[in-house]
Amino acid sequence: MDQKVVVEIFGEKFSLKTDQDPEYLKKLAEVVDKEMRAVSRQANNLPPIRIGVLAALKFADEYFQLKKDFDEMAELVRKR
């Protein structure tokens, strides 16, 4: 059952629906907000959309690094 959750990211409120635990979605929003604020401190005067894109690129990089590590581990396990 979908639940409505209101989160705030970088000063903007978002009303979202989720079929997962609302606290999980709030934690995701908190992580995104924290990263956008970190980017904002490093890159003064950028518009929010650019800050969001830079934060998304950081998350994508982390994802691909973790996936690469996982795939390498999985390959090692398969070879055993």
C-alpha positions as CSV (number, residue, x, y, z in Angstrom):
1,M,0.0,0.0,0.0
2,D,1.4,3.4,-1.0
3,Q,2.0,5.9,1.7
4,K,2.5,9.6,1.3
5,V,5.7,11.0,2.7
6,V,6.8,14.7,2.8
7,V,10.6,15.2,2.7
8,E,12.8,18.3,2.4
9,I,15.8,18.3,0.2
10,F,17.9,21.5,-0.2
11,G,15.1,23.7,1.1
12,E,12.4,22.2,-1.2
13,K,9.6,20.1,0.1
14,F,8.6,17.0,-1.9
15,S,5.5,15.0,-1.4
16,L,6.3,11.4,-2.4
17,K,4.5,8.1,-2.5
18,T,6.2,4.9,-1.4
19,D,5.3,1.3,-0.9
20,Q,8.4,0.9,1.3
21,D,9.0,2.0,4.9
22,P,8.5,5.8,5.0
23,E,11.6,6.1,7.3
24,Y,13.7,4.6,4.5
25,L,12.6,7.3,2.1
26,K,13.2,9.9,4.7
27,K,16.8,8.6,5.2
28,L,17.4,8.7,1.4
29,A,16.2,12.3,1.3
30,E,18.5,13.1,4.2
31,V,21.5,11.7,2.4
32,V,20.6,13.6,-0.8
33,D,20.1,16.8,1.2
34,K,23.4,16.4,3.0
35,E,25.3,15.8,-0.3
36,M,23.7,18.7,-2.1
37,R,24.6,21.0,0.9
38,A,28.2,19.7,0.7
39,V,28.4,20.4,-3.0
40,S,26.9,23.8,-2.4
41,R,29.6,24.7,0.1
42,Q,32.3,23.7,-2.4
43,A,30.8,25.3,-5.4
44,N,29.5,28.8,-4.5
45,N,26.8,30.4,-6.5
46,L,25.7,27.4,-8.6
47,P,22.0,27.1,-9.3
48,P,20.3,24.3,-7.4
49,I,19.8,22.2,-10.6
50,R,23.6,22.1,-11.1
51,I,24.2,21.3,-7.5
52,G,21.7,18.4,-7.8
53,V,23.4,17.1,-11.0
54,L,26.8,17.2,-9.3
55,A,25.4,15.3,-6.3
56,A,23.8,12.8,-8.6
57,L,27.1,12.2,-10.4
58,K,28.8,11.5,-7.0
59,F,26.1,9.0,-6.2
60,A,26.4,7.4,-9.6
61,D,30.2,7.1,-9.2
62,E,29.8,5.5,-5.8
63,Y,27.2,3.1,-7.2
64,F,29.5,2.0,-10.1
65,Q,32.5,1.6,-7.8
66,L,30.5,-0.6,-5.5
67,K,29.0,-2.6,-8.4
68,K,32.5,-3.1,-9.8
69,D,33.8,-4.3,-6.4
70,F,30.8,-6.6,-6.0
71,D,31.2,-8.1,-9.5
72,E,34.9,-8.7,-8.8
73,M,34.0,-10.5,-5.5
74,A,31.3,-12.5,-7.1
75,E,33.7,-13.6,-9.8
76,L,36.2,-14.7,-7.2
77,V,33.6,-16.7,-5.4
78,R,32.5,-18.4,-8.7
79,K,36.1,-19.4,-9.4
80,R,36.4,-21.3,-6.1
